Amino acid sequence: MDGVGERTGTGGERVSLVPWAEDDLWLLRRTNSPRMTAHLGGPETEEQLLVRHRRYVKLEPGRMYRVISADGGETVGSIGYWQRTWRDTEVWETGWGVLPEFQGRGLAVRAARAVREAARAAGPHRYLHAFPSVGHAASNAVCRGAGFTLLGQADFEYPKGHWIRSNDWRVDLERGD
């Protein structure tokens, strides 16, 4: 298994990142609920999910992952990193989703730390950014817990036609922390 793992603190539940595969469409469907997409403009159509799935399977540069509870072997969500131009610089961007029944256990923080290491190993970009909605307390807490620094706010159009006010969180991949 070409995965990445993370454990934090004593007694923390471990996670593994498993590269996104053809048979992972079910996970996109599970995360396509009003609750899971409230900060992203709402659920997508089946056609949009199929396009997203194709993009995830072929993502380059970058990579999408299923997040697995290494302790129980269950799929708990998804996370990834991909290239984007931000303020005239090529950077990595990350985003994640944890299924409702697994939320509140610190799994997203552990996955964000693991994806940070995957992005660092992939090179060539110095920074990894996350852009959660300013109103998404849980995702902003993940950024804080995973060692990102809050740089300020920015407006994003996502999906097309839907503007989101986001926080710009960044981690320096050249630092070893």
Residue, then its C-alpha position, 0 to 999 in steps of 0.5 A: m500500500d502506497g500510503v502515508g501515516e500519522r500518529t500524534g501524542t500518546g494514545g492518538e488514533r493513527v491515520s493512513l493516507v491511501p492514494w485515490a483509486e477507481d473504486d473510491l467514487w462511493l466516498l465522494r457520494r458519501t461526502n456529497s450531502p448538504r451537511m458536508t458541503a454547506h461551506l462549499g456551495g452545496p451538493e454536486t450533481e452525479e455528473q459533477l461527482l463523476v468529473r471530480h472523481r476522474r480528476y482525483v484519479k488522475l491528479e497530477p501534480g499532487r494527489m488525492y487520498r482516502v483517509i483510513s483509520a489505521d487502528g480500525g481500518e475504516t475509511v473516515g474521509s478524504i484529503g489531498y494536495w494539488q498545485r495552484t497559483w496563489r498571489d503569483t506563486e506556485v503553491w500546494e493547496t489542500g482540502w479535506g472532508v471527514l465523514p460525520e460519524f468520525q468527526g470530533r476525534g482529531l482525525a482531520v488534524r492527523a490527516a492534514r499533518a500526514v498530507r503536509e508530509a506528502a506534499r513536502a516529499a513531493g516538492p517542489h513548492r515551499y508552501l502548502h495552503a488551506f482555504p476554509s470558509v471563515g465560518h467553518a470553525a472545524s476546518n479552521a481548527v484543523c488548520r491550527g492543530a496541523g501547524f498552519t499559520l493564519l495569514g488573513q482572508a481572501d475571496f474565492e469563487y467555488p464552485k463557479g458562481h458562488w463566492i466564499r470568504s475564506n481564511d488563508w492558512r499556510v505552512d512552510l514545507e521547508r521547515g522541519d516542524 
